[in-house]
Amino acid sequence: MLFSMKLPNLLTVLRILLIPVFVVIFYAPSQSASWVAAAVFGLAALTDWLDGYLARRLNQNSHFGAFLDPVADKLMVAVALILLVEAYASPLLTVPAAIIIGREIVISALREWMAEIGERAKVAVSMLGKIKTTLQMIAILVLIALPVYSPLAWVGIVTLYGAALLTLWSMFVYLKAAWPLMRDDI
C-alpha cells in the first residue's frame, strides 16, 4: 500500500515517520546529534513544501493528503518545540512555544467547525500563514542546530518570537473572519 501511494502523500507519511527518528537523534549522546537532528527537521520541513508543490504540479490532490498534511506539520512542529522547551528550560522559549502550539489547536478546531457549517473557505490558509510557517521552521531549525543560548541561537529565539507574533496575528485574522458566524450564538 505504501508504494502505491501518490508521491505527495508518500512525502507526508515520510514526514510523520521522521518524527521518532528526529526525537531519537535529538537525544543522542553525540557531538553531531544537534546538526543531524536539525538536518532531519530540515528534511521534514522541505517535504512539507514539496508535497504541496507536487500535489498541485502533478494534479495529485487527495482527501487523504488534505487531511494528513496539516496533521504532519503540526505534529513535527509541536514535537520540536516541546524538545526545545525542555532543552532551554526557560520561559524564554516556553512562551512562544505555548503561543504557537495553542494557536494551532484553536485554528484546527475553528477550521473543523467552519467546515461543518460549510464555511471552510473563510479560514483557508493565507499568505500570512505561509510566512509564519517559514519563520517558525527557520527558528526551530536554528534552535535545534545550535547550542542552547549560544550567540547565534539568539537569532533563532528572536525569529521564534517573530513567528509567535505572526501566529497571533493570523489567529486573529481567522477569528475575525469567523466571528460573524459565531457571535449569534453567544
Secondary structure, 3 states (H helix, E strand, C coil): CHHHCCHHHHHHHHHHHHHHHHHHHHHCCCCCHHHHHHHHHHHHHHHHHHHHHHHHHCCCCCHHHHHHHHHHHHHHHHHHHHHHHHHHCCHHHHHHHHHHHHHHHHHHHHHHHHHHCCCHHHHCCCHHHHHHHHHHHHHHHHHHHCCCCCCCHHHHHHHHHHHHHHHHHHHHHHHHHHHHHHHHHC
